[in-house]
Amino acid sequence: MDRLEAMHVFVTVADLRGFAPAARKLRLSPSAVTRLIAALEEHLGARLLQRTTRQVRLTDVGTRYLERARRILADVEEADGSAREERNRPSGRLVVSAPVGFGRQHVGPVMTDYLKRYPEVACELRLSDNLVNLVEDAVDAAVRIGHLADSSLVARQVGEMRRITVATPGYLKRHGEPKTPEELPDHQTIAFGPATSWRFLREGREIEVMPSPRFTSNSADAALQYAEAGGGVTRVLAYQAAERLKRGRLKIVLAKYEQPPLPIHIVYPTSRLLSAKVRAFIDLVVETADWKFG
């Protein structure tokens, strides 16, 4: 027996003072209404209704139970309404994960706008270059750069990112600009990240070169600072060098050999019953953020 359903049927019978009108209102058969009331009375061990051929009256127990049943059903309806409203209006706490540099430069400003738009939401931005487990770490959504591994996550592409090769104009003037990837081993190079080889494309065919870096770092900022000091050629994601390129402190080389851009996704655990706070964050990124870095 569904106790809430039986309680709802009981209240309807009491309000309409009859099984037949209650059955019509609830779109149930009279026998179904009778069975639910009987099951509820058996569960309670008390008679709630006195039935005669002419009318249905509440017993003393039924009168007291009716008052409490109304209160319980009202609480349930209020809880349901609150949950539906929360799904339709951003509220609560939003936790977003993003890579350190990209999150600081590009996700943070979006979250600032988000907080202004949705005052009922509290936000947390977690910056990490390690992949987090969204479910285990209670993260609502994550920004990820690159091709995604197969998973149960739902992904929405919101941009793209190229991997570029850069050096200072001064370094290129002193050492010459590499015209093909095969010339890189003759240059001073700076390695960023775990990759030991640099990959390029020529007419659809992949070219792999193995530089011997003088300086290696797991920090893009450190690699770029050394490159800016004239230390050599480095390979980074476009957004990481964007400001230095804009100011003319670095120059892109080997542009025609770049690989296709990497996708930028927002991923989240499931699309079923997606909360309003996550949906609003994704919509704001799509609406306001220019995350196409070439």
C-alpha positions in Angstrom: 0.0 0.0 0.0 1.2 3.5 -0.9 0.4 5.2 2.4 0.5 8.7 0.9 -1.9 7.7 -1.9 -4.2 6.0 0.7 -4.1 9.1 2.9 -4.9 11.3 -0.1 -7.9 9.0 -1.0 -9.1 9.1 2.6 -9.0 12.9 2.7 -10.9 13.1 -0.6 -13.6 10.7 0.6 -13.9 12.7 3.8 -14.2 16.0 1.9 -16.8 14.7 -0.6 -18.5 12.5 2.0 -18.7 9.5 -0.3 -16.7 6.8 -2.1 -18.3 7.3 -5.5 -17.7 11.1 -5.8 -14.1 10.6 -4.5 -13.6 7.9 -7.2 -14.8 10.2 -9.9 -12.6 13.1 -8.7 -9.5 10.9 -8.4 -10.3 9.0 -11.6 -10.2 5.7 -9.8 -12.7 2.9 -9.7 -14.9 2.7 -6.7 -13.5 -0.7 -5.8 -10.0 0.8 -5.9 -11.0 3.5 -3.5 -12.6 1.0 -1.2 -9.5 -1.2 -1.2 -7.2 1.7 -0.3 -9.4 2.9 2.6 -9.6 -0.7 3.9 -5.9 -1.2 3.7 -5.3 2.1 5.5 -7.7 1.2 8.3 -6.0 -2.2 8.6 -2.6 -0.6 8.8 -3.8 1.7 11.5 -5.8 -0.9 13.3 -8.8 1.5 13.6 -11.9 2.4 11.7 -11.8 5.8 10.1 -15.2 5.9 8.4 -18.7 4.8 9.2 -20.4 3.6 6.0 -24.2 3.4 5.5 -26.2 3.0 2.4 -26.9 6.8 2.5 -23.8 8.5 3.8 -20.2 8.2 4.9 -19.3 9.7 8.3 -16.0 10.1 10.1 -15.4 8.2 13.3 -13.7 10.0 16.2 -10.4 8.4 15.3 -11.1 9.4 11.7 -11.7 13.1 12.6 -8.4 13.3 14.5 -6.6 11.4 11.7 -8.0 13.7 9.0 -6.5 16.8 10.6 -3.0 15.2 10.8 -3.4 13.7 7.3 -4.2 17.2 5.8 -1.1 18.6 7.5 1.2 15.7 6.2 -0.1 16.1 2.7 0.4 19.8 2.8 4.0 19.4 3.9 4.6 16.9 1.1 3.2 19.3 -1.4 5.3 22.1 -0.1 8.4 19.9 -0.2 7.7 18.9 -3.8 7.0 22.5 -4.8 10.2 23.7 -3.2 12.2 21.0 -5.1 10.6 21.9 -8.4 11.2 25.6 -7.8 14.9 25.0 -6.9 15.2 23.0 -10.2 13.7 26.0 -12.1 15.5 28.8 -10.3 19.3 28.8 -9.6 19.9 28.5 -5.8 22.0 26.6 -3.4 25.8 25.9 -3.8 27.6 25.5 -7.1 31.0 23.8 -7.1 33.0 24.1 -10.4 36.4 22.6 -11.1 38.9 24.0 -13.7 42.6 23.8 -14.6 44.6 26.3 -12.5 45.7 28.8 -15.2 42.6 28.7 -17.3 40.3 28.8 -14.3 42.1 31.8 -12.8 42.0 33.7 -16.1 38.8 32.7 -17.7 36.5 30.7 -15.5 36.8 33.1 -12.5 35.4 36.1 -14.4 32.4 34.0 -15.6 31.7 33.0 -12.0 31.9 36.7 -10.9 29.2 37.5 -13.5 27.3 34.4 -12.3 27.2 35.5 -8.7 25.9 39.0 -9.8 23.1 37.4 -11.8 22.0 34.7 -9.3 22.2 36.1 -5.7 20.7 32.9 -4.3 23.7 30.8 -5.3 27.0 30.5 -3.4 29.9 29.4 -5.6 33.1 27.6 -5.1 35.8 27.4 -7.8 38.3 24.6 -7.3 41.5 25.0 -9.4 43.5 21.9 -10.1 45.4 20.5 -13.1 44.5 17.0 -11.9 41.3 15.4 -13.1 38.8 15.3 -10.2 36.1 12.7 -9.7 32.9 14.8 -9.9 30.7 12.4 -7.9 33.2 11.5 -5.2 34.4 15.1 -4.8 30.9 16.6 -4.9 31.7 18.8 -7.9 28.7 20.0 -10.0 30.6 20.8 -13.2 34.2 20.8 -14.5 35.9 22.7 -17.3 38.2 20.4 -19.2 40.6 21.0 -22.1 41.4 18.2 -24.5 39.8 15.1 -25.8 37.7 13.3 -23.2 38.1 9.7 -22.2 35.0 7.5 -22.4 33.0 8.0 -19.2 29.5 8.4 -17.8 29.8 12.2 -17.8 27.8 14.4 -20.0 29.9 16.9 -22.0 29.0 20.3 -23.6 31.6 21.8 -25.9 32.0 25.5 -25.2 35.2 26.4 -27.0 38.5 25.2 -28.5 42.2 25.6 -27.8 45.3 25.3 -30.0 48.7 24.2 -28.8 51.2 26.7 -30.1 55.0 27.1 -30.4 56.5 30.4 -29.3 59.7 32.3 -28.7 60.7 35.9 -28.3 61.4 38.1 -31.4 64.9 38.7 -29.9 65.7 35.0 -29.6 64.4 34.4 -33.2 66.5 37.3 -34.5 69.7 35.8 -32.8 69.1 32.1 -33.6 66.8 32.3 -36.7 63.2 31.2 -36.9 62.6 27.4 -37.3 60.8 26.9 -40.6 60.0 23.2 -40.1 59.5 21.1 -37.0 62.6 19.1 -37.9 64.7 22.2 -37.1 63.7 22.3 -33.5 66.4 20.0 -32.1 68.9 22.7 -33.3 67.3 25.2 -31.0 67.2 25.8 -27.3 63.9 24.5 -26.1 61.8 24.8 -23.0 59.5 21.9 -22.0 56.2 22.4 -20.2 54.2 19.4 -19.0 54.8 15.7 -19.0 55.1 15.2 -22.8 58.6 14.2 -24.0 57.9 14.8 -27.7 56.3 17.6 -29.6 53.8 16.6 -32.3 53.0 18.6 -35.5 51.1 18.0 -38.8 52.3 18.2 -42.3 49.7 17.6 -45.0 47.7 15.4 -42.6 50.7 13.4 -41.5 51.9 13.6 -37.9 55.4 14.7 -37.3 57.1 13.9 -34.0 60.2 15.7 -32.8 62.2 15.0 -29.6 63.6 18.3 -28.2 66.4 18.3 -25.6 65.2 21.1 -23.3 67.5 23.2 -21.3 64.7 24.0 -18.9 61.7 21.9 -17.9 58.8 22.8 -15.7 55.3 21.7 -14.8 54.3 25.4 -14.7 53.3 27.1 -18.0 54.1 30.5 -16.3 57.6 29.4 -15.5 58.2 28.0 -19.0 56.9 31.2 -20.5 58.9 33.5 -18.2 62.1 31.7 -19.3 61.1 31.9 -22.9 60.3 35.7 -22.5 63.8 36.1 -21.0 65.2 34.8 -24.3 65.7 31.2 -23.1 64.4 29.6 -26.3 61.3 28.0 -27.9 58.5 26.5 -25.9 55.1 24.9 -26.6 52.1 25.8 -24.6 48.3 26.1 -24.9 47.3 29.3 -26.7 45.5 30.9 -23.7 48.6 30.6 -21.6 50.7 32.8 -23.9 47.8 35.1 -25.1 48.8 38.2 -23.1 52.5 37.9 -24.0 51.5 37.5 -27.7 49.2 40.4 -27.6 52.0 42.7 -26.2 54.5 41.4 -28.7 56.8 39.8 -26.2 56.4 36.4 -27.8 55.8 35.3 -31.4 54.2 32.2 -32.8 56.4 30.0 -35.0 55.5 26.9 -37.1 51.9 28.0 -37.2 51.1 26.0 -40.4 52.2 22.8 -38.6 49.9 23.1 -35.7 47.6 20.2 -34.8 43.8 20.6 -34.8 42.5 22.6 -31.9 41.6 20.8 -28.7 38.0 21.0 -27.5 37.0 22.8 -24.3 34.1 21.1 -22.5 32.0 21.6 -19.5 31.3 18.1 -18.1 28.8 17.2 -15.4 27.6 13.9 -14.0 24.2 13.5 -15.7 21.8 15.4 -17.9 18.7 13.9 -16.2 17.0 16.5 -14.0 19.9 18.9 -14.5 19.7 21.5 -11.7 19.0 25.1 -12.6 22.3 26.3 -11.1 24.4 24.1 -13.4 22.2 24.8 -16.4 22.5 28.6 -15.8 26.3 28.3 -15.5 26.6 26.5 -18.8 24.3 29.0 -20.5 26.3 31.9 -19.1 29.5 30.5 -20.5 27.9 30.0 -23.9 26.4 33.5 -23.8 29.4 35.5 -22.6 32.7 33.6 -22.8 34.8 33.6 -26.0 36.7 30.5 -25.4 38.1 30.0 -28.9 41.9 30.3 -28.6 43.8 30.0 -31.9 
